[in-house]
Amino acid sequence: MRDELARLSTIPTSSSRQIHGRRVVRQLQFISVDNHTSQEEAEIEFRRQVSRVGGNGVINMAIRRHRGGYISIQGDAVKLGVIV
């Protein structure tokens, strides 16, 4: 579990359409997780889903807090390359 969390925490994210120093090679899939009471749990589940579809980055990421304390996260899983 600890190794998975360490690996997932290295997935870069951005609220915009780009990630500094990287180029988006391919946009893979829109990812959304809902109804978590902890932002940490929501982020871990979100990053797990990004990883499952083969993503190594996230663009257009948005975190929303809803009434009742629930948190949702959404964004686009992408395949990133290095800018040369």
C-alpha positions in Angstrom: 0.0 0.0 0.0 2.8 2.4 0.9 4.6 1.7 -2.4 1.4 2.4 -4.3 0.8 5.7 -2.5 4.4 6.7 -3.3 4.0 5.9 -7.0 0.6 7.6 -7.2 1.9 10.8 -5.6 4.3 11.3 -8.5 1.5 11.7 -11.0 1.7 15.5 -12.0 -1.5 17.4 -12.1 -2.6 20.8 -13.4 -5.8 22.8 -13.4 -5.0 24.0 -16.9 -4.5 22.3 -20.3 -0.7 21.9 -19.8 1.9 20.8 -17.3 5.1 22.8 -17.1 8.1 21.1 -18.6 6.0 18.3 -20.1 4.1 17.8 -23.3 0.7 16.1 -23.6 1.3 13.2 -26.0 -2.3 11.9 -25.8 -5.5 12.6 -23.9 -6.8 9.3 -22.6 -10.0 9.6 -20.6 -12.1 11.9 -18.5 -11.9 10.7 -14.8 -14.3 11.6 -12.0 -14.6 10.5 -8.4 -17.4 11.5 -6.1 -18.8 11.3 -2.6 -15.6 11.1 -0.6 -15.5 12.7 2.8 -11.7 13.1 2.8 -9.8 15.0 0.2 -6.8 12.6 0.7 -9.0 9.6 0.0 -10.6 11.3 -3.0 -7.1 12.2 -4.5 -5.8 8.6 -3.9 -8.8 7.1 -5.7 -8.6 9.7 -8.5 -4.9 8.9 -9.1 -5.6 5.2 -9.0 -8.2 5.6 -11.8 -5.7 7.7 -13.8 -3.1 5.0 -13.4 -5.6 2.2 -14.4 -6.2 3.9 -17.8 -2.5 4.3 -18.4 -2.2 7.9 -17.6 1.0 9.5 -16.1 -0.5 13.0 -15.7 -3.7 14.9 -15.3 -4.9 18.2 -16.9 -8.0 20.3 -16.3 -8.2 18.9 -12.7 -10.8 20.4 -10.5 -11.6 19.7 -6.8 -15.1 20.6 -5.5 -16.4 20.6 -2.0 -20.2 19.9 -1.8 -22.7 20.5 0.9 -22.5 17.8 3.6 -18.7 17.8 3.3 -18.4 15.6 0.2 -15.6 16.0 -2.2 -15.4 15.3 -5.9 -12.5 15.5 -8.3 -12.5 15.4 -12.0 -9.9 15.9 -14.8 -8.5 14.4 -17.9 -6.0 11.5 -17.7 -3.2 12.1 -20.2 0.0 10.4 -21.4 2.9 12.9 -20.9 6.2 13.1 -22.7 9.3 15.2 -21.9 9.9 18.4 -23.8 13.3 18.1 -25.5 
